[in-house]
C-alpha cells in the first residue's frame, strides 16, 4: 500500500485540522461502501436513525436535527420514500407541515445499519488497541464540544447528525 501524501504547504500551520479532515473524508468513503450494499447513500442512515429513535417527526424538525441543507434532506427523503423506508404526509396538528415516519418495512434496515456501523467501527479502530480507541473517542468528544460551543446559536450544531 502506498503511503499517504504529506500535507500541502498551505496547511503546515494546521496539521491536526488537515489530518482530521482527511480522516473524516476517508471515514465517509468507507461508510459509503458499507451503506451502498444496503441501498443507502451516506447521510440517509442519520435520517433513519432519528426516525427510528424518535418516531414520526415534522420534516422541519428532521432537517434541524441532522444539520443539513433542506434541499438535500428533501432529496434524501424522496429516495428513502421510493425505497419504502419512510412515509410522508400532512401533520394532523398543522396541515401545512409534513410528518415523516419510518415504515415497518424499514425495521430490517435498522438491523443492517447497526451491522454496517459495527463493521465501520471495526475498520476504523483496527490499528488501535482498546485503550487507544477509548482515548480517541474521549478526545474526539472533547474536540466536538469545543467546536460546537461557538456554534451553539447555529441550529445545525444541535446533535451533529444523529449522534455522530
URWOTA-V878451 format. One record per residue. RES is the residue in one small letter. SS is DSSP state (@ for helix, = for strand, . for the rest). PHI is phi in radians with two decimals (999 if undefined). PSI is psi in whole degrees, 0 to 359 (* if undefined). Layout:
res=<RES;RES>
ss=<SS;SS>
phi=<PHI;PHI>
psi=<PSI;PSI>
This chain:
res=<x;x;x;x;x;x;x;x;x;x;x;x;x;x;x;x;x;x;x;x;x;x;x;x;x;x;x;x;x;x;x;x;x;x;x;x;x;x;x;x;x;x;x;x;x;x;x;x;x;x;x;x;x;x;x;x;x;x;x;x;x;x;x;x;x;x;x;x;x;x;x;x;x;x;x;x;x;x;x;x;x;x;x;x;x;x;x;x;x;x;x;x;x;x;x;x;x;x;x;x;x;x;x;x;x;x;x;x;x;x;x;x;x;x;x;x;x;x;x;x;x;x;x;x;x;x;x;x;x;x;x;x;x;x;x;x;x;x;x;x;x;x;x;x;x;x;x;x;x;x;x;x;x;x;x;x;x;x;x;x;x;x;x;x>
ss=<.;.;.;.;.;.;.;.;@;@;@;.;.;.;@;@;@;@;@;@;@;@;@;@;@;@;@;@;@;@;@;@;@;@;@;@;.;.;.;.;.;.;.;@;@;@;@;@;@;@;@;@;@;@;.;.;=;=;@;@;@;@;@;@;@;@;.;.;.;@;@;@;@;@;@;@;@;@;@;@;@;@;.;.;.;=;=;=;=;=;=;.;.;=;=;=;=;=;=;=;=;=;.;@;@;@;@;@;@;@;@;@;@;@;@;@;@;@;@;@;@;@;@;@;@;.;.;.;.;@;@;@;@;@;@;@;@;@;@;@;@;@;@;@;@;@;@;@;@;.;.;.;.;.;.;.;.;.;.;.;.;.;.;.>
phi=<999;-1.28;-1.19;-1.23;-1.18;-1.26;-1.23;-1.17;-0.95;-1.17;-1.97;-1.05;-1.56;-2.46;-1.12;-1.20;-1.08;-1.14;-1.11;-1.09;-1.10;-1.14;-1.12;-1.06;-1.13;-1.15;-1.12;-1.13;-1.10;-1.09;-1.08;-1.03;-1.09;-1.20;-1.25;-1.01;-1.12;-1.71;1.41;-1.97;-1.77;-0.93;1.77;-1.11;-1.14;-1.22;-1.09;-1.14;-1.02;-1.10;-1.17;-1.09;-1.39;-2.01;1.28;-1.04;-2.40;-1.16;-1.02;-1.09;-1.18;-1.08;-1.04;-1.10;-1.16;-1.68;1.13;-2.03;-1.06;-0.95;-1.18;-1.20;-1.12;-1.05;-1.13;-1.07;-1.14;-1.05;-1.14;-1.16;-1.19;-1.09;-1.43;1.48;-1.56;-2.31;-2.28;-2.10;-2.87;-1.18;-1.36;-1.02;-1.38;-2.71;-1.11;-1.37;-1.66;-1.85;-1.73;-2.12;-2.52;-1.29;-1.51;-1.07;-1.11;-1.43;-1.06;-1.12;-1.14;-0.98;-1.05;-1.16;-1.15;-1.04;-1.13;-1.11;-1.21;-1.14;-1.16;-1.07;-1.09;-1.06;-1.12;-1.13;-1.76;-0.97;-1.57;-1.95;-1.46;-0.98;-1.14;-1.16;-1.08;-1.11;-1.15;-1.05;-1.05;-1.05;-1.17;-1.11;-1.10;-1.15;-1.10;-1.03;-1.09;-1.13;-1.26;-1.34;-0.93;-1.22;-1.71;-0.96;-1.30;-1.43;-1.06;-1.30;-1.16;0.29;-1.57;1.18;1.56;1.42;1.48;-1.05>
psi=<134;143;152;142;154;172;147;156;328;344;18;333;5;54;325;315;320;315;318;319;316;317;318;318;315;323;318;321;314;317;318;319;316;320;328;323;340;0;20;154;150;136;327;328;330;324;314;319;317;316;319;321;330;352;196;135;157;145;321;322;319;317;314;320;328;349;37;164;136;324;326;316;319;316;318;317;323;314;318;324;317;327;354;14;334;161;137;145;173;146;121;332;337;97;348;338;154;137;141;137;151;143;163;328;339;356;320;326;325;311;316;322;318;316;319;318;328;319;320;319;316;314;318;321;9;325;2;148;176;314;321;320;316;319;319;314;316;314;319;320;322;316;316;315;320;316;330;330;308;343;10;327;344;119;341;342;307;242;357;27;49;29;30;*>
